Amino acid sequence: MTGSPQTFEYKVKILSPEGIRIKGDDLTDKIAQKLEAESNKLGKNGWQIISLVPTVSSEGSVSKLLVTFQRSIN
């Protein structure tokens, strides 16, 4: 006996720190705080991160992330 396949829905977010960027800034802490806050907020509704891709790199520092979340809709 086979069950019905599990189905999912997806949400894609672009995360970046707010504020003025100065050349050479290390944005790691700001991006980590934003990612943690968004992940905790969405996680309360069943969303989980399945992919995280740096999308903009400037002066050797990542300044934006493309984050894909999924949750089951069964």
PQR file with spaces between the fields and no chain letter, atoms N, CA, C, O and H, PARSE charges and radii, in Angstrom:
ATOM       1  N    MET     1       0.843   -1.182    0.000 -0.4000 1.5000
ATOM       2  CA   MET     1       0.000    0.000    0.000 -0.0000 2.0000
ATOM       3  C    MET     1       0.887    1.243    0.000  0.5500 1.7000
ATOM       4  O    MET     1       1.781    1.372    0.835 -0.5500 1.4000
ATOM       5  N    THR     2       0.642    2.131   -0.915 -0.4000 1.5000
ATOM       6  CA   THR     2       1.442    3.352   -0.990 -0.0000 2.0000
ATOM       7  C    THR     2       0.616    4.544   -0.562  0.5500 1.7000
ATOM       8  O    THR     2      -0.579    4.630   -0.844 -0.5500 1.4000
ATOM       9  H    THR     2      -0.085    2.026   -1.594  0.4000 1.0000
ATOM      10  N    GLY     3       1.271    5.460    0.121 -0.4000 1.5000
ATOM      11  CA   GLY     3       0.587    6.686    0.530 -0.0000 2.0000
ATOM      12  C    GLY     3       0.699    7.737   -0.558  0.5500 1.7000
ATOM      13  O    GLY     3       1.427    7.569   -1.537 -0.5500 1.4000
ATOM      14  H    GLY     3       2.242    5.391    0.350  0.4000 1.0000
ATOM      15  N    SER     4      -0.023    8.805   -0.372 -0.4000 1.5000
ATOM      16  CA   SER     4       0.081    9.888   -1.348 -0.0000 2.0000
ATOM      17  C    SER     4       1.426   10.590   -1.169  0.5500 1.7000
ATOM      18  O    SER     4       1.938   10.682   -0.053 -0.5500 1.4000
ATOM      19  H    SER     4      -0.614    8.941    0.423  0.4000 1.0000
ATOM      20  N    PRO     5       1.988   11.078   -2.252 -0.5600 1.5000
ATOM      21  CA   PRO     5       3.286   11.737   -2.140  0.2800 2.0000
ATOM      22  C    PRO     5       3.178   13.022   -1.323  0.5500 1.7000
ATOM      23  O    PRO     5       2.166   13.722   -1.356 -0.5500 1.4000
ATOM      24  N    GLN     6       4.233   13.303   -0.605 -0.4000 1.5000
ATOM      25  CA   GLN     6       4.268   14.527    0.186 -0.0000 2.0000
ATOM      26  C    GLN     6       4.417   15.713   -0.768  0.5500 1.7000
ATOM      27  O    GLN     6       5.193   15.648   -1.722 -0.5500 1.4000
ATOM      28  H    GLN     6       5.055   12.735   -0.578  0.4000 1.0000
ATOM      29  N    THR     7       3.697   16.763   -0.520 -0.4000 1.5000
ATOM      30  CA   THR     7       3.799   17.956   -1.354 -0.0000 2.0000
ATOM      31  C    THR     7       4.278   19.136   -0.518  0.5500 1.7000
ATOM      32  O    THR     7       4.080   19.182    0.696 -0.5500 1.4000
ATOM      33  H    THR     7       3.067   16.815    0.254  0.4000 1.0000
ATOM      34  N    PHE     8       4.910   20.083   -1.195 -0.4000 1.5000
ATOM      35  CA   PHE     8       5.523   21.221   -0.520 -0.0000 2.0000
ATOM      36  C    PHE     8       5.138   22.517   -1.209  0.5500 1.7000
ATOM      37  O    PHE     8       4.721   22.532   -2.367 -0.5500 1.4000
ATOM      38  H    PHE     8       5.071   20.046   -2.182  0.4000 1.0000
ATOM      39  N    GLU     9       5.291   23.604   -0.464 -0.4000 1.5000
ATOM      40  CA   GLU     9       5.244   24.928   -1.062 -0.0000 2.0000
ATOM      41  C    GLU     9       6.564   25.608   -0.714  0.5500 1.7000
ATOM      42  O    GLU     9       7.234   25.239    0.250 -0.5500 1.4000
ATOM      43  H    GLU     9       5.631   23.591    0.477  0.4000 1.0000
ATOM      44  N    TYR    10       6.922   26.601   -1.511 -0.4000 1.5000
ATOM      45  CA   TYR    10       8.229   27.238   -1.385 -0.0000 2.0000
ATOM      46  C    TYR    10       8.088   28.746   -1.277  0.5500 1.7000
ATOM      47  O    TYR    10       7.142   29.347   -1.786 -0.5500 1.4000
ATOM      48  H    TYR    10       6.378   26.901   -2.294  0.4000 1.0000
ATOM      49  N    LYS    11       9.064   29.338   -0.596 -0.4000 1.5000
ATOM      50  CA   LYS    11       9.135   30.794   -0.441 -0.0000 2.0000
ATOM      51  C    LYS    11      10.602   31.163   -0.660  0.5500 1.7000
ATOM      52  O    LYS    11      11.494   30.559   -0.064 -0.5500 1.4000
ATOM      53  H    LYS    11       9.832   28.850   -0.183  0.4000 1.0000
ATOM      54  N    VAL    12      10.845   32.142   -1.506 -0.4000 1.5000
ATOM      55  CA   VAL    12      12.207   32.600   -1.767 -0.0000 2.0000
ATOM      56  C    VAL    12      12.333   34.038   -1.285  0.5500 1.7000
ATOM      57  O    VAL    12      11.514   34.893   -1.623 -0.5500 1.4000
ATOM      58  H    VAL    12      10.120   32.633   -1.990  0.4000 1.0000
ATOM      59  N    LYS    13      13.363   34.294   -0.495 -0.4000 1.5000
ATOM      60  CA   LYS    13      13.580   35.621    0.076 -0.0000 2.0000
ATOM      61  C    LYS    13      14.985   36.097   -0.285  0.5500 1.7000
ATOM      62  O    LYS    13      15.923   35.302   -0.347 -0.5500 1.4000
ATOM      63  H    LYS    13      14.028   33.600   -0.220  0.4000 1.0000
ATOM      64  N    ILE    14      15.117   37.376   -0.516 -0.4000 1.5000
ATOM      65  CA   ILE    14      16.432   37.998   -0.664 -0.0000 2.0000
ATOM      66  C    ILE    14      16.712   38.714    0.644  0.5500 1.7000
ATOM      67  O    ILE    14      15.966   39.609    1.044 -0.5500 1.4000
ATOM      68  H    ILE    14      14.355   38.022   -0.465  0.4000 1.0000
ATOM      69  N    LEU    15      17.776   38.322    1.302 -0.4000 1.5000
ATOM      70  CA   LEU    15      18.122   38.922    2.588 -0.0000 2.0000
ATOM      71  C    LEU    15      19.397   39.737    2.445  0.5500 1.7000
ATOM      72  O    LEU    15      20.391   39.272    1.888 -0.5500 1.4000
ATOM      73  H    LEU    15      18.381   37.595    0.977  0.4000 1.0000
ATOM      74  N    SER    16      19.352   40.945    2.951 -0.4000 1.5000
ATOM      75  CA   SER    16      20.529   41.805    2.967 -0.0000 2.0000
ATOM      76  C    SER    16      20.402   42.751    4.149  0.5500 1.7000
ATOM      77  O    SER    16      19.292   43.083    4.567 -0.5500 1.4000
ATOM      78  H    SER    16      18.544   41.323    3.404  0.4000 1.0000
ATOM      79  N    PRO    17      21.523   43.180    4.683 -0.5600 1.5000
ATOM      80  CA   PRO    17      21.452   44.123    5.803  0.2800 2.0000
ATOM      81  C    PRO    17      20.968   45.477    5.322  0.5500 1.7000
ATOM      82  O    PRO    17      21.193   45.868    4.177 -0.5500 1.4000
ATOM      83  N    GLU    18      20.301   46.182    6.216 -0.4000 1.5000
ATOM      84  CA   GLU    18      19.805   47.514    5.876 -0.0000 2.0000
ATOM      85  C    GLU    18      20.834   48.552    6.294  0.5500 1.7000
ATOM      86  O    GLU    18      21.709   48.286    7.118 -0.5500 1.4000
ATOM      87  H    GLU    18      20.118   45.864    7.147  0.4000 1.0000
ATOM      88  N    GLY    19      20.718   49.693    5.734 -0.4000 1.5000
ATOM      89  CA   GLY    19      21.606   50.791    6.100 -0.0000 2.0000
ATOM      90  C    GLY    19      22.633   51.057    5.020  0.5500 1.7000
ATOM      91  O    GLY    19      22.692   50.372    3.999 -0.5500 1.4000
ATOM      92  H    GLY    19      20.007   49.909    5.065  0.4000 1.0000
ATOM      93  N    ILE    20      23.420   52.050    5.270 -0.4000 1.5000
ATOM      94  CA   ILE    20      24.445   52.469    4.319 -0.0000 2.0000
ATOM      95  C    ILE    20      25.650   51.545    4.427  0.5500 1.7000
ATOM      96  O    ILE    20      26.104   51.217    5.523 -0.5500 1.4000
ATOM      97  H    ILE    20      23.371   52.607    6.099  0.4000 1.0000
ATOM      98  N    ARG    21      26.155   51.134    3.277 -0.4000 1.5000
ATOM      99  CA   ARG    21      27.327   50.259    3.236 -0.0000 2.0000
ATOM     100  C    ARG    21      28.546   51.110    2.899  0.5500 1.7000
ATOM     101  O    ARG    21      28.530   51.923    1.975 -0.5500 1.4000
ATOM     102  H    ARG    21      25.787   51.401    2.386  0.4000 1.0000
ATOM     103  N    ILE    22      29.598   50.896    3.675 -0.4000 1.5000
ATOM     104  CA   ILE    22      30.858   51.597    3.440 -0.0000 2.0000
ATOM     105  C    ILE    22      31.835   50.598    2.848  0.5500 1.7000
ATOM     106  O    ILE    22      31.891   49.446    3.279 -0.5500 1.4000
ATOM     107  H    ILE    22      29.611   50.236    4.426  0.4000 1.0000
ATOM     108  N    LYS    23      32.596   51.030    1.871 -0.4000 1.5000
ATOM     109  CA   LYS    23      33.558   50.157    1.196 -0.0000 2.0000
ATOM     110  C    LYS    23      34.410   49.401    2.222  0.5500 1.7000
ATOM     111  O    LYS    23      34.985   49.996    3.133 -0.5500 1.4000
ATOM     112  H    LYS    23      32.551   51.966    1.521  0.4000 1.0000
ATOM     113  N    GLY    24      34.475   48.079    2.049 -0.4000 1.5000
ATOM     114  CA   GLY    24      35.276   47.259    2.936 -0.0000 2.0000
ATOM     115  C    GLY    24      34.558   46.768    4.178  0.5500 1.7000
ATOM     116  O    GLY    24      35.144   46.032    4.972 -0.5500 1.4000
ATOM     117  H    GLY    24      34.008   47.596    1.308  0.4000 1.0000
ATOM     118  N    ASP    25      33.286   47.162    4.369 -0.4000 1.5000
ATOM     119  CA   ASP    25      32.517   46.697    5.530 -0.0000 2.0000
ATOM     120  C    ASP    25      32.393   45.177    5.513  0.5500 1.7000
ATOM     121  O    ASP    25      32.174   44.580    4.460 -0.5500 1.4000
ATOM     122  H    ASP    25      32.810   47.760    3.723  0.4000 1.0000
ATOM     123  N    ASP    26      32.533   44.560    6.670 -0.4000 1.5000
ATOM     124  CA   ASP    26      32.234   43.135    6.829 -0.0000 2.0000
ATOM     125  C    ASP    26      30.798   43.051    7.327  0.5500 1.7000
ATOM     126  O    ASP    26      30.498   43.447    8.453 -0.5500 1.4000
ATOM     127  H    ASP    26      32.711   45.045    7.526  0.4000 1.0000
ATOM     128  N    LEU    27      29.913   42.534    6.479 -0.4000 1.5000
ATOM     129  CA   LEU    27      28.487   42.501    6.788 -0.0000 2.0000
ATOM     130  C    LEU    27      28.038   41.178    7.404  0.5500 1.7000
ATOM     131  O    LEU    27      26.840   40.948    7.565 -0.5500 1.4000
ATOM     132  H    LEU    27      30.157   42.213    5.564  0.4000 1.0000
ATOM     133  N    THR    28      28.979   40.313    7.748 -0.4000 1.5000
ATOM     134  CA   THR    28      28.660   38.976    8.226 -0.0000 2.0000
ATOM     135  C    THR    28      27.709   38.989    9.412  0.5500 1.7000
ATOM     136  O    THR    28      26.711   38.268    9.404 -0.5500 1.4000
ATOM     137  H    THR    28      29.953   40.500    7.618  0.4000 1.0000
ATOM     138  N    ASP    29      27.992   39.785   10.423 -0.4000 1.5000
ATOM     139  CA   ASP    29      27.140   39.827   11.614 -0.0000 2.0000
ATOM     140  C    ASP    29      25.730   40.305   11.288  0.5500 1.7000
ATOM     141  O    ASP    29      24.751   39.741   11.776 -0.5500 1.4000
ATOM     142  H    ASP    29      28.802   40.370   10.429  0.4000 1.0000
ATOM     143  N    LYS    30      25.627   41.339   10.469 -0.4000 1.5000
ATOM     144  CA   LYS    30      24.311   41.880   10.120 -0.0000 2.0000
ATOM     145  C    LYS    30      23.498   40.876    9.300  0.5500 1.7000
ATOM     146  O    LYS    30      22.299   40.707    9.522 -0.5500 1.4000
ATOM     147  H    LYS    30      26.423   41.798   10.073  0.4000 1.0000
ATOM     148  N    ILE    31      24.164   40.211    8.350 -0.4000 1.5000
ATOM     149  CA   ILE    31      23.463   39.211    7.542 -0.0000 2.0000
ATOM     150  C    ILE    31      23.049   38.032    8.413  0.5500 1.7000
ATOM     151  O    ILE    31      21.941   37.517    8.266 -0.5500 1.4000
ATOM     152  H    ILE    31      25.138   40.348    8.169  0.4000 1.0000
ATOM     153  N    ALA    32      23.921   37.600    9.313 -0.4000 1.5000
ATOM     154  CA   ALA    32      23.595   36.478   10.206 -0.0000 2.0000
ATOM     155  C    ALA    32      22.396   36.814   11.089  0.5500 1.7000
ATOM     156  O    ALA    32      21.518   35.972   11.278 -0.5500 1.4000
ATOM     157  H    ALA    32      24.821   38.018    9.432  0.4000 1.0000
ATOM     158  N    GLN    33      22.347   38.023   11.630 -0.4000 1.5000
ATOM     159  CA   GLN    33      21.225   38.437   12.475 -0.0000 2.0000
ATOM     160  C    GLN    33      19.924   38.457   11.676  0.5500 1.7000
ATOM     161  O    GLN    33      18.887   38.007   12.162 -0.5500 1.4000
ATOM     162  H    GLN    33      23.061   38.707   11.477  0.4000 1.0000
ATOM     163  N    LYS    34      19.980   38.976   10.454 -0.4000 1.5000
ATOM     164  CA   LYS    34      18.783   39.041    9.612 -0.0000 2.0000
ATOM     165  C    LYS    34      18.322   37.636    9.237  0.5500 1.7000
ATOM     166  O    LYS    34      17.125   37.350    9.265 -0.5500 1.4000
ATOM     167  H    LYS    34      20.823   39.341   10.058  0.4000 1.0000
ATOM     168  N    LEU    35      19.269   36.752    8.884 -0.4000 1.5000
ATOM     169  CA   LEU    35      18.938   35.376    8.529 -0.0000 2.0000
ATOM     170  C    LEU    35      18.339   34.635    9.720  0.5500 1.7000
ATOM     171  O    LEU    35      17.367   33.896    9.562 -0.5500 1.4000
ATOM     172  H    LEU    35      20.241   36.985    8.861  0.4000 1.0000
ATOM     173  N    GLU    36      18.903   34.822   10.898 -0.4000 1.5000
ATOM     174  CA   GLU    36      18.380   34.174   12.103 -0.0000 2.0000
ATOM     175  C    GLU    36      16.964   34.651   12.414  0.5500 1.7000
ATOM     176  O    GLU    36      16.087   33.840   12.711 -0.5500 1.4000
ATOM     177  H    GLU    36      19.692   35.422   11.027  0.4000 1.0000
ATOM     178  N    ALA    37      16.741   35.947   12.348 -0.4000 1.5000
ATOM     179  CA   ALA    37      15.416   36.495   12.649 -0.0000 2.0000
ATOM     180  C    ALA    37      14.374   35.985   11.653  0.5500 1.7000
ATOM     181  O    ALA    37      13.284   35.572   12.051 -0.5500 1.4000
ATOM     182  H    ALA    37      17.454   36.605   12.107  0.4000 1.0000
ATOM     183  N    GLU    38      14.704   36.013   10.363 -0.4000 1.5000
ATOM     184  CA   GLU    38      13.753   35.570    9.337 -0.0000 2.0000
ATOM     185  C    GLU    38      13.497   34.071    9.451  0.5500 1.7000
ATOM     186  O    GLU    38      12.359   33.623    9.309 -0.5500 1.4000
ATOM     187  H    GLU    38      15.589   36.348   10.039  0.4000 1.0000
ATOM     188  N    SER    39      14.551   33.290    9.706 -0.4000 1.5000
ATOM     189  CA   SER    39      14.400   31.836    9.844 -0.0000 2.0000
ATOM     190  C    SER    39      13.533   31.485   11.048  0.5500 1.7000
ATOM     191  O    SER    39      12.682   30.600   10.956 -0.5500 1.4000
ATOM     192  H    SER    39      15.475   33.654    9.822  0.4000 1.0000
ATOM     193  N    ASN    40      13.733   32.158   12.167 -0.4000 1.5000
ATOM     194  CA   ASN    40      12.919   31.901   13.357 -0.0000 2.0000
ATOM     195  C    ASN    40      11.463   32.306   13.137  0.5500 1.7000
ATOM     196  O    ASN    40      10.548   31.604   13.567 -0.5500 1.4000
ATOM     197  H    ASN    40      14.424   32.877   12.242  0.4000 1.0000
ATOM     198  N    LYS    41      11.255   33.429   12.472 -0.4000 1.5000
ATOM     199  CA   LYS    41       9.893   33.899   12.183 -0.0000 2.0000
ATOM     200  C    LYS    41       9.157   32.902   11.287  0.5500 1.7000
ATOM     201  O    LYS    41       8.031   32.507   11.589 -0.5500 1.4000
ATOM     202  H    LYS    41      11.998   33.999   12.122  0.4000 1.0000
ATOM     203  N    LEU    42       9.791   32.498   10.190 -0.4000 1.5000
ATOM     204  CA   LEU    42       9.158   31.563    9.264 -0.0000 2.0000
ATOM     205  C    LEU    42       9.092   30.149    9.839  0.5500 1.7000
ATOM     206  O    LEU    42       8.149   29.409    9.564 -0.5500 1.4000
ATOM     207  H    LEU    42      10.706   32.819    9.944  0.4000 1.0000
ATOM     208  N    GLY    43      10.091   29.776   10.636 -0.4000 1.5000
ATOM     209  CA   GLY    43      10.113   28.443   11.242 -0.0000 2.0000
ATOM     210  C    GLY    43       8.914   28.196   12.140  0.5500 1.7000
ATOM     211  O    GLY    43       8.461   27.057   12.258 -0.5500 1.4000
ATOM     212  H    GLY    43      10.857   30.378   10.860  0.4000 1.0000
ATOM     213  N    LYS    44       8.395   29.228   12.769 -0.4000 1.5000
ATOM     214  CA   LYS    44       7.209   29.092   13.624 -0.0000 2.0000
ATOM     215  C    LYS    44       5.973   28.684   12.823  0.5500 1.7000
ATOM     216  O    LYS    44       4.991   28.196   13.383 -0.5500 1.4000
ATOM     217  H    LYS    44       8.763   30.152   12.673  0.4000 1.0000
ATOM     218  N    ASN    45       6.033   28.890   11.508 -0.4000 1.5000
ATOM     219  CA   ASN    45       4.933   28.518   10.630 -0.0000 2.0000
ATOM     220  C    ASN    45       5.274   27.314    9.752  0.5500 1.7000
ATOM     221  O    ASN    45       4.626   27.076    8.733 -0.5500 1.4000
ATOM     222  H    ASN    45       6.830   29.286   11.053  0.4000 1.0000
ATOM     223  N    GLY    46       6.295   26.558   10.155 -0.4000 1.5000
ATOM     224  CA   GLY    46       6.624   25.318    9.462 -0.0000 2.0000
ATOM     225  C    GLY    46       7.613   25.427    8.312  0.5500 1.7000
ATOM     226  O    GLY    46       7.905   24.424    7.662 -0.5500 1.4000
ATOM     227  H    GLY    46       6.822   26.751   10.983  0.4000 1.0000
ATOM     228  N    TRP    47       8.133   26.614    8.045 -0.4000 1.5000
ATOM     229  CA   TRP    47       9.092   26.793    6.963 -0.0000 2.0000
ATOM     230  C    TRP    47      10.491   26.386    7.418  0.5500 1.7000
ATOM     231  O    TRP    47      10.866   26.620    8.567 -0.5500 1.4000
ATOM     232  H    TRP    47       7.896   27.430    8.573  0.4000 1.0000
ATOM     233  N    GLN    48      11.255   25.782    6.524 -0.4000 1.5000
ATOM     234  CA   GLN    48      12.652   25.466    6.817 -0.0000 2.0000
ATOM     235  C    GLN    48      13.511   25.824    5.607  0.5500 1.7000
ATOM     236  O    GLN    48      13.060   25.748    4.464 -0.5500 1.4000
ATOM     237  H    GLN    48      10.951   25.591    5.591  0.4000 1.0000
ATOM     238  N    ILE    49      14.747   26.212    5.876 -0.4000 1.5000
ATOM     239  CA   ILE    49      15.670   26.575    4.795 -0.0000 2.0000
ATOM     240  C    ILE    49      16.089   25.309    4.058  0.5500 1.7000
ATOM     241  O    ILE    49      16.461   24.311    4.675 -0.5500 1.4000
ATOM     242  H    ILE    49      15.113   26.273    6.804  0.4000 1.0000
ATOM     243  N    ILE    50      16.022   25.364    2.721 -0.4000 1.5000
ATOM     244  CA   ILE    50      16.523   24.242    1.932 -0.0000 2.0000
ATOM     245  C    ILE    50      17.673   24.660    1.018  0.5500 1.7000
ATOM     246  O    ILE    50      18.397   23.811    0.498 -0.5500 1.4000
ATOM     247  H    ILE    50      15.719   26.175    2.220  0.4000 1.0000
ATOM     248  N    SER    51      17.838   25.960    0.824 -0.4000 1.5000
ATOM     249  CA   SER    51      18.918   26.443   -0.028 -0.0000 2.0000
ATOM     250  C    SER    51      19.281   27.860    0.376  0.5500 1.7000
ATOM     251  O    SER    51      18.417   28.675    0.697 -0.5500 1.4000
ATOM     252  H    SER    51      17.250   26.650    1.246  0.4000 1.0000
ATOM     253  N    LEU    52      20.575   28.133    0.351 -0.4000 1.5000
ATOM     254  CA   LEU    52      21.068   29.457    0.686 -0.0000 2.0000
ATOM     255  C    LEU    52      22.212   29.754   -0.275  0.5500 1.7000
ATOM     256  O    LEU    52      23.220   29.047   -0.288 -0.5500 1.4000
ATOM     257  H    LEU    52      21.276   27.470    0.090  0.4000 1.0000
ATOM     258  N    VAL    53      22.050   30.812   -1.087 -0.4000 1.5000
ATOM     259  CA   VAL    53      23.040   31.132   -2.109 -0.0000 2.0000
ATOM     260  C    VAL    53      23.448   32.589   -1.980  0.5500 1.7000
ATOM     261  O    VAL    53      22.591   33.473   -1.996 -0.5500 1.4000
ATOM     262  H    VAL    53      21.231   31.386   -1.077  0.4000 1.0000
ATOM     263  N    PRO    54      24.758   32.857   -1.852 -0.5600 1.5000
ATOM     264  CA   PRO    54      25.189   34.258   -1.875  0.2800 2.0000
ATOM     265  C    PRO    54      24.974   34.812   -3.280  0.5500 1.7000
ATOM     266  O    PRO    54      25.357   34.177   -4.263 -0.5500 1.4000
ATOM     267  N    THR    55      24.360   35.998   -3.381 -0.4000 1.5000
ATOM     268  CA   THR    55      24.038   36.523   -4.703 -0.0000 2.0000
ATOM     269  C    THR    55      24.831   37.757   -5.092  0.5500 1.7000
ATOM     270  O    THR    55      25.036   37.997   -6.282 -0.5500 1.4000
ATOM     271  H    THR    55      24.049   36.514   -2.583  0.4000 1.0000
ATOM     272  N    VAL    56      25.276   38.532   -4.146 -0.4000 1.5000
ATOM     273  CA   VAL    56      26.052   39.729   -4.461 -0.0000 2.0000
ATOM     274  C    VAL    56      27.299   39.730   -3.599  0.5500 1.7000
ATOM     275  O    VAL    56      27.220   39.649   -2.373 -0.5500 1.4000
ATOM     276  H    VAL    56      25.110   38.337   -3.179  0.4000 1.0000
ATOM     277  N    SER    57      28.433   39.822   -4.239 -0.4000 1.5000
ATOM     278  CA   SER    57      29.702   39.896   -3.536 -0.0000 2.0000
ATOM     279  C    SER    57      30.376   41.205   -3.936  0.5500 1.7000
ATOM     280  O    SER    57      30.487   41.528   -5.118 -0.5500 1.4000
ATOM     281  H    SER    57      28.497   39.887   -5.234  0.4000 1.0000
ATOM     282  N    SER    58      30.814   41.934   -2.949 -0.4000 1.5000
ATOM     283  CA   SER    58      31.454   43.218   -3.206 -0.0000 2.0000
ATOM     284  C    SER    58      32.686   43.342   -2.327  0.5500 1.7000
ATOM     285  O    SER    58      32.617   43.145   -1.113 -0.5500 1.4000
ATOM     286  H    SER    58      30.724   41.671   -1.988  0.4000 1.0000
ATOM     287  N    GLU    59      33.788   43.664   -2.932 -0.4000 1.5000
ATOM     288  CA   GLU    59      35.031   43.815   -2.169 -0.0000 2.0000
ATOM     289  C    GLU    59      35.353   42.554   -1.362  0.5500 1.7000
ATOM     290  O    GLU    59      35.949   42.640   -0.288 -0.5500 1.4000
ATOM     291  H    GLU    59      33.844   43.824   -3.918  0.4000 1.0000
ATOM     292  N    GLY    60      34.960   41.377   -1.879 -0.4000 1.5000
ATOM     293  CA   GLY    60      35.251   40.119   -1.199 -0.0000 2.0000
ATOM     294  C    GLY    60      34.286   39.764   -0.090  0.5500 1.7000
ATOM     295  O    GLY    60      34.497   38.781    0.620 -0.5500 1.4000
ATOM     296  H    GLY    60      34.476   41.307   -2.752  0.4000 1.0000
ATOM     297  N    SER    61      33.230   40.546    0.074 -0.4000 1.5000
ATOM     298  CA   SER    61      32.258   40.316    1.139 -0.0000 2.0000
ATOM     299  C    SER    61      30.871   40.101    0.540  0.5500 1.7000
ATOM     300  O    SER    61      30.446   40.855   -0.335 -0.5500 1.4000
ATOM     301  H    SER    61      33.058   41.344   -0.502  0.4000 1.0000
ATOM     302  N    VAL    62      30.167   39.073    1.013 -0.4000 1.5000
ATOM     303  CA   VAL    62      28.800   38.821    0.547 -0.0000 2.0000
ATOM     304  C    VAL    62      27.880   39.874    1.148  0.5500 1.7000
ATOM     305  O    VAL    62      27.947   40.155    2.345 -0.5500 1.4000
ATOM     306  H    VAL    62      30.513   38.461    1.724  0.4000 1.0000
ATOM     307  N    SER    63      27.020   40.457    0.317 -0.4000 1.5000
ATOM     308  CA   SER    63      26.109   41.481    0.837 -0.0000 2.0000
ATOM     309  C    SER    63      24.636   41.120    0.664  0.5500 1.7000
ATOM     310  O    SER    63      23.767   41.810    1.197 -0.5500 1.4000
ATOM     311  H    SER    63      26.965   40.229   -0.655  0.4000 1.0000
ATOM     312  N    LYS    64      24.340   40.030   -0.084 -0.4000 1.5000
ATOM     313  CA   LYS    64      22.959   39.570   -0.215 -0.0000 2.0000
ATOM     314  C    LYS    64      22.931   38.046   -0.289  0.5500 1.7000
ATOM     315  O    LYS    64      23.846   37.412   -0.815 -0.5500 1.4000
ATOM     316  H    LYS    64      25.046   39.469   -0.517  0.4000 1.0000
ATOM     317  N    LEU    65      21.853   37.478    0.253 -0.4000 1.5000
ATOM     318  CA   LEU    65      21.636   36.032    0.186 -0.0000 2.0000
ATOM     319  C    LEU    65      20.289   35.757   -0.457  0.5500 1.7000
ATOM     320  O    LEU    65      19.312   36.455   -0.185 -0.5500 1.4000
ATOM     321  H    LEU    65      21.109   37.994    0.680  0.4000 1.0000
ATOM     322  N    LEU    66      20.233   34.751   -1.304 -0.4000 1.5000
ATOM     323  CA   LEU    66      18.982   34.254   -1.860 -0.0000 2.0000
ATOM     324  C    LEU    66      18.669   32.982   -1.079  0.5500 1.7000
ATOM     325  O    LEU    66      19.376   31.982   -1.202 -0.5500 1.4000
ATOM     326  H    LEU    66      21.027   34.184   -1.525  0.4000 1.0000
ATOM     327  N    VAL    67      17.609   33.023   -0.277 -0.4000 1.5000
ATOM     328  CA   VAL    67      17.287   31.931    0.634 -0.0000 2.0000
ATOM     329  C    VAL    67      15.957   31.305    0.222  0.5500 1.7000
ATOM     330  O    VAL    67      14.955   32.003    0.068 -0.5500 1.4000
ATOM     331  H    VAL    67      17.034   33.836   -0.178  0.4000 1.0000
ATOM     332  N    THR    68      15.957   29.984    0.044 -0.4000 1.5000
ATOM     333  CA   THR    68      14.739   29.264   -0.308 -0.0000 2.0000
ATOM     334  C    THR    68      14.270   28.467    0.900  0.5500 1.7000
ATOM     335  O    THR    68      15.036   27.712    1.499 -0.5500 1.4000
ATOM     336  H    THR    68      16.771   29.417    0.169  0.4000 1.0000
ATOM     337  N    PHE    69      13.000   28.648    1.250 -0.4000 1.5000
ATOM     338  CA   PHE    69      12.350   27.934    2.349 -0.0000 2.0000
ATOM     339  C    PHE    69      11.298   26.993    1.761  0.5500 1.7000
ATOM     340  O    PHE    69      10.735   27.258    0.699 -0.5500 1.4000
ATOM     341  H    PHE    69      12.378   29.261    0.763  0.4000 1.0000
ATOM     342  N    GLN    70      11.048   25.903    2.461 -0.4000 1.5000
ATOM     343  CA   GLN    70       9.941   25.014    2.068 -0.0000 2.0000
ATOM     344  C    GLN    70       9.182   24.588    3.301  0.5500 1.7000
ATOM     345  O    GLN    70       9.707   24.581    4.414 -0.5500 1.4000
ATOM     346  H    GLN    70      11.506   25.688    3.323  0.4000 1.0000
ATOM     347  N    ARG    71       7.919   24.228    3.071 -0.4000 1.5000
ATOM     348  CA   ARG    71       7.144   23.603    4.135 -0.0000 2.0000
ATOM     349  C    ARG    71       6.149   22.630    3.477  0.5500 1.7000
ATOM     350  O    ARG    71       5.735   22.800    2.331 -0.5500 1.4000
ATOM     351  H    ARG    71       7.492   24.234    2.166  0.4000 1.0000
ATOM     352  N    SER    72       5.799   21.628    4.246 -0.4000 1.5000
ATOM     353  CA   SER    72       4.871   20.623    3.782 -0.0000 2.0000
ATOM     354  C    SER    72       3.470   21.212    3.750  0.5500 1.7000
ATOM     355  O    SER    72       3.100   21.985    4.633 -0.5500 1.4000
ATOM     356  H    SER    72       6.135   21.490    5.177  0.4000 1.0000
ATOM     357  N    ILE    73       2.690   20.850    2.737 -0.4000 1.5000
ATOM     358  CA   ILE    73       1.296   21.310    2.680 -0.0000 2.0000
ATOM     359  C    ILE    73       0.317   20.142    2.784  0.5500 1.7000
ATOM     360  O    ILE    73      -0.859   20.269    2.446 -0.5500 1.4000
ATOM     361  H    ILE    73       2.991   20.222    2.019  0.4000 1.0000
ATOM     362  N    ASN    74       0.821   19.009    3.254 -0.4000 1.5000
ATOM     363  CA   ASN    74      -0.067   17.839    3.485 -0.0000 2.0000
ATOM     364  C    ASN    74      -0.657   17.911    4.860  0.5500 1.7000
ATOM     365  O    ASN    74      -1.425   17.031    5.249 -0.5500 1.4000
ATOM     366  H    ASN    74       1.777   18.906    3.529  0.4000 1.0000
